[in-house]
Amino acid sequence: MHMKKNKTGLKTLLEILMVSTRLGLTSFGGPVAHLGYFHDEYVRRRKWMDEKSYADLVALCQFLPGPASSQVGIGIGVMRAGAAGGIMAFLGFTLPSVIALIIFAILLQGINPAEAGWIHGLKIVAVAVVAHAVLGMAQKLVPDLPRKTLALFAIIATLLWQTAITQVAVILVSGFIGFLIYKKHADNDDAPMEFPISKGFAIGCLVLFFSLLIGLPILRELTAVEWVALFDSFYRSGSLVFGGGHVVLPLLEREFVPTGWLSEEAFLAGYGAAQAVPGPLFTFAAYLGAVMNGWQGGLLATAAIFLPAFLLILGTLPFWDTLRRNPNIKGALMGVNAAVVGILISAFYHPIWTSSILEPADFAFAAVLFSMLVYWKLPPWIIVVTGAIGGTLLGYVI
């Protein structure tokens, strides 16, 4: 299947904004669950891209620092409608949780919703969504014994050593093995990935990324302006994190709690709230910024922590398609995609399964939600609402 070329018109941009906003309102469960929601919406339902292109994009975002699921969403928007499409995809997926966390920071400090029954129900929704996505990707990307073995290797390695470095190492090793096994008979049915941005623009984004990473700390020391210091702290945190939102939390705590910008209690309350909202966990920055400097601080923190992810995905996408279609690289990507499936299965078990399926009733409810999604083919928002209501009821029953 080949992606259709799209003109960057207002209708296309509004479509991207509407679809990504719906995902931003309903995508609970963390980055792996987000990839499941994206797969269901963009690959299965709308067919904006094919399975291999999606898997290749996920593989690229695993290499880049920053929030992988957000970068995948931005990348899909870019393929659909250029840089403006990437911005629409980002705004739709991110703003719902940003707004919710800024409001929480201003009005509801001290309330921790992390233990609410409906939150537990939404975690069970994530089990159903991720299981669906992993099964679909596995059928396409691990059809033979060597790739099944690579996926198994990825599962074992990432479960036993749960670090971002392990993930990167597993991808590199699997890519090398895939290159050795498949370099002479890699298939040729890759769909071309459309990037309506130039390589010159991409290079400019990469230059800006490194310029800010080096220049902001210098500017911070020279000016001693609080807003510059805030932007620098969040930008650096977003630039240097591999492995997603949970990994950025220690960095943010080290930046702001010991320095006295906010208390440990306020930090933990915000973490609980961030678990309760849909969308990327990086939006926790919106809460922190709002606690320190009101809604303006929340918006500044959000822009600063996501800017590196945006610059990196725009800076690498135009070169990625050339690489992935190179006959010498395609075999390696076959191995990488098998490893990505294994990594997703590993993350499906921990933390998604282990934090969600605590009782037999939880498993039964997950089976119902999975059937609603896969067999009855109900819209994802119905699954989310059912999960929230069911989780609340389970809290009373168990």
Stockholm file with secondary structure:
# STOCKHOLM 1.0

chainA/1-398         MHMKKNKTGLKTLLEILMVSTRLGLTSFGGPVAHLGYFHDEYVRRRKWMDEKSYADLVALCQFLPGPASSQVGIGIGVMRAGAAGGIMAFLGFTLPSVIALIIFAILLQGINPAEAGWIHGLKIVAVAVVAHAVLGMAQKLVPDLPRKTLALFAIIATLLWQTAITQVAVILVSGFIGFLIYKKHADNDDAPMEFPISKGFAIGCLVLFFSLLIGLPILRELTAVEWVALFDSFYRSGSLVFGGGHVVLPLLEREFVPTGWLSEEAFLAGYGAAQAVPGPLFTFAAYLGAVMNGWQGGLLATAAIFLPAFLLILGTLPFWDTLRRNPNIKGALMGVNAAVVGILISAFYHPIWTSSILEPADFAFAAVLFSMLVYWKLPPWIIVVTGAIGGTLLGYVI
#=GR chainA/1-398 SS CCCCCCCCCHHHHHHHHHHHHHHHHHCCSCHHHHHHHHIIIIIIISCSSCHHHHHHHHHHHHHSSSCHHHHHHHHHHHHHHHHHHHHHHHHHHHHHHHHHHHHHHHHCTTCCGGGCHHHHHHHHHHHHHHHHHHHHHHHHHCCSHHHHHHHHHHHHHHHHSCSHHHHHHHHHHHHHHHHHHHTTTCCSCCCCCCCCSCHHHHHHHHHHHHHHHHHHHHHHHHHCCHHHHHHHHHHHHHHSCCSCHHHHHHHHHHHHTTTTSSCHHHHHHHHHHHHHSSSCGGGHHHHHHHHHHHHHHHHHHHHHHHHHHHHHHHHHHHHHHHHHTSHHHHHHHHHHHHHHHHHHHHHIIIIIIHHHCCSHHHHHHHHHHHHHHHTSCCCHHHHHHHHHHHHHHHHHHC
#=GC SS_cons         CCCCCCCCCHHHHHHHHHHHHHHHHHCCSCHHHHHHHHIIIIIIISCSSCHHHHHHHHHHHHHSSSCHHHHHHHHHHHHHHHHHHHHHHHHHHHHHHHHHHHHHHHHCTTCCGGGCHHHHHHHHHHHHHHHHHHHHHHHHHCCSHHHHHHHHHHHHHHHHSCSHHHHHHHHHHHHHHHHHHHTTTCCSCCCCCCCCSCHHHHHHHHHHHHHHHHHHHHHHHHHCCHHHHHHHHHHHHHHSCCSCHHHHHHHHHHHHTTTTSSCHHHHHHHHHHHHHSSSCGGGHHHHHHHHHHHHHHHHHHHHHHHHHHHHHHHHHHHHHHHHHTSHHHHHHHHHHHHHHHHHHHHHIIIIIIHHHCCSHHHHHHHHHHHHHHHTSCCCHHHHHHHHHHHHHHHHHHC
//
